[in-house]
Amino acid sequence: MRVLVTGGAGFIGSNLVDRLLADGHEVVVVDDLSSGSRENLAGAAAVDRFRLHELDVRDPALVDLAAELQPEVICHLAAQISVRMSVADPVRDASVNVEGTARVLTAAREGRTRKVVFASSVAVYGRPTTIPVPGDAPTDPRSPYAASKLSGEIYLATFRALYGLEYTTLVLSNVYGPRQSPDGEAGVVAIFTDALLSGTPTVVYGDGTQTRDYVYVDDVVDGFVRACGQAGDGRRFNLGTGIQTTDRRLHALIADAAGAPDKPGFAPPRVGDLPAMAVDPVPAHEGLGWEPRTDLAAGIKHTVEWARERCHA
Ligand SMILES: NC(=O)c1ccc[n+]([C@@H]2O[C@H](COP(=O)([O-])OP(=O)(O)OC[C@H]3O[C@@H](n4cnc5c(N)ncnc54)[C@H](O)[C@@H]3O)[C@@H](O)[C@H]2O)c1
């Protein structure tokens, strides 16, 4: 199968590319390398079934490219991913995430693509009242990023109704693992790992009891691969573990894996931070046969080992 991966030079996208190539597929990446890198695709570049096009997903040339390549499936991960950036510049966020998604869907139509698999975010749930958040929970976007991701979901349903273009939306919780950048605001595992390996002080916002649902990147990639088939057509699924992990416990796990002191500093909670989050993975199990297989301590160990080898050797 030929698969086009937008955002394929990024953290999740490049891990997905490696898995698709290992499964024997032909993979074309479209990425503007704004936060992704060629280094993430070093292994992929050695495979002759792989191609990288350095291109903005908003560029009309994407439509010509898809018409030429006719990818059977498009995994759409390219995005502006920062909530804070979306608040500071909602127009830029909408440009990449809404206009970009409309361009990808137009390209899918021209390329006779069967299906688009879309990376959405738990941000679309706002401040959920039920945790773990059920798959059919109401959406309540509270940032331009959440609004633009939800718009993407609505565009998918619209193109399905208009043109029969199939889709599956995967609503990702807090993904962690090798290749996640410590530079952003979201990758707290990457941020703690980087700091604890380099002996830099770490900061926990609030009293450390805030929780998140951490899901390992290989498990998320497995969800994308499953959705590339016919399972889950026209549906959306949460990809998370359903398990809440406190910031304090996360810090302890990473400090242990890094062999560093478990002594974070504490700072006041940040405005807008949710006290708790986890999503229900059961519908993804029923619809895609998916389940999160990686235990958090094991996933953190892999992640810390990767960071130690790559960045702190
Ligand atoms: N990491 C998480 O925990 C998480 C959680 C929820 C949702 N998501 C979603 O998953 C997807 C991948 O996120 P990630 O964590 O791998 O982030 P990332 O920043 O590593 O990857 C995004 C990729 O998209 C590329 N890109 C950005 N704008 C582009 C544009 N205009 N044209 C072409 N390429 C562009 C970047 O260069 C990068 O390679 C995103 O859609 C994100 O919103 C991630």
PDBQT file of the ligand as one rigid body, heavy atoms in Angstrom, charges set to zero:
ROOT
HETATM    1  N1  LIG A 401       2.469  14.651  20.946  1.00  0.00    +0.000 N 
HETATM    2  C1  LIG A 401       1.288  14.598  21.529  1.00  0.00    +0.000 C 
HETATM    3  O1  LIG A 401       1.194  14.300  22.737  1.00  0.00    +0.000 OA
HETATM    4  C2  LIG A 401       0.022  14.878  20.747  1.00  0.00    +0.000 A 
HETATM    5  C3  LIG A 401      -1.198  14.882  21.439  1.00  0.00    +0.000 A 
HETATM    6  C4  LIG A 401      -2.362  15.135  20.726  1.00  0.00    +0.000 A 
HETATM    7  C5  LIG A 401      -2.317  15.348  19.360  1.00  0.00    +0.000 A 
HETATM    8  N2  LIG A 401      -1.117  15.358  18.709  1.00  0.00    +0.000 N 
HETATM    9  C6  LIG A 401      -1.111  15.589  17.259  1.00  0.00    +0.000 C 
HETATM   10  O2  LIG A 401      -0.278  14.633  16.631  1.00  0.00    +0.000 OA
HETATM   11  C7  LIG A 401       0.342  15.223  15.487  1.00  0.00    +0.000 C 
HETATM   12  C8  LIG A 401       1.856  15.022  15.532  1.00  0.00    +0.000 C 
HETATM   13  O3  LIG A 401       2.359  15.684  16.694  1.00  0.00    +0.000 OA
HETATM   14  P1  LIG A 401       3.874  15.535  17.180  1.00  0.00    +0.000 P 
HETATM   15  O4  LIG A 401       3.842  15.512  18.656  1.00  0.00    +0.000 OA
HETATM   16  O5  LIG A 401       4.541  14.439  16.441  1.00  0.00    +0.000 OA
HETATM   17  O6  LIG A 401       4.448  16.953  16.760  1.00  0.00    +0.000 OA
HETATM   18  P2  LIG A 401       5.714  17.366  15.849  1.00  0.00    +0.000 P 
HETATM   19  O7  LIG A 401       5.823  18.855  15.936  1.00  0.00    +0.000 OA
HETATM   20  O8  LIG A 401       6.891  16.553  16.204  1.00  0.00    +0.000 OA
HETATM   21  O9  LIG A 401       5.217  16.947  14.397  1.00  0.00    +0.000 OA
HETATM   22  C9  LIG A 401       4.483  17.797  13.546  1.00  0.00    +0.000 C 
HETATM   23  C10 LIG A 401       5.141  17.738  12.185  1.00  0.00    +0.000 C 
HETATM   24  O10 LIG A 401       4.375  18.542  11.275  1.00  0.00    +0.000 OA
HETATM   25  C11 LIG A 401       5.263  19.330  10.518  1.00  0.00    +0.000 C 
HETATM   26  N3  LIG A 401       4.529  20.528  10.090  1.00  0.00    +0.000 N 
HETATM   27  C12 LIG A 401       4.077  21.537  10.860  1.00  0.00    +0.000 A 
HETATM   28  N4  LIG A 401       3.447  22.452  10.104  1.00  0.00    +0.000 NA
HETATM   29  C13 LIG A 401       3.496  21.995   8.822  1.00  0.00    +0.000 A 
HETATM   30  C14 LIG A 401       3.020  22.493   7.587  1.00  0.00    +0.000 A 
HETATM   31  N5  LIG A 401       2.363  23.660   7.501  1.00  0.00    +0.000 N 
HETATM   32  N6  LIG A 401       3.245  21.782   6.471  1.00  0.00    +0.000 NA
HETATM   33  C15 LIG A 401       3.929  20.601   6.531  1.00  0.00    +0.000 A 
HETATM   34  N7  LIG A 401       4.396  20.080   7.681  1.00  0.00    +0.000 NA
HETATM   35  C16 LIG A 401       4.175  20.777   8.812  1.00  0.00    +0.000 A 
HETATM   36  C17 LIG A 401       6.435  19.635  11.436  1.00  0.00    +0.000 C 
HETATM   37  O11 LIG A 401       7.618  19.974  10.750  1.00  0.00    +0.000 OA
HETATM   38  C18 LIG A 401       6.568  18.304  12.177  1.00  0.00    +0.000 C 
HETATM   39  O12 LIG A 401       7.427  17.410  11.496  1.00  0.00    +0.000 OA
HETATM   40  C19 LIG A 401      -0.099  16.693  15.461  1.00  0.00    +0.000 C 
HETATM   41  O13 LIG A 401      -1.195  16.794  14.579  1.00  0.00    +0.000 OA
HETATM   42  C20 LIG A 401      -0.537  16.949  16.885  1.00  0.00    +0.000 C 
HETATM   43  O14 LIG A 401      -1.508  17.970  16.960  1.00  0.00    +0.000 OA
HETATM   44  C21 LIG A 401       0.060  15.137  19.373  1.00  0.00    +0.000 A 
ENDROOT
TORSDOF 0
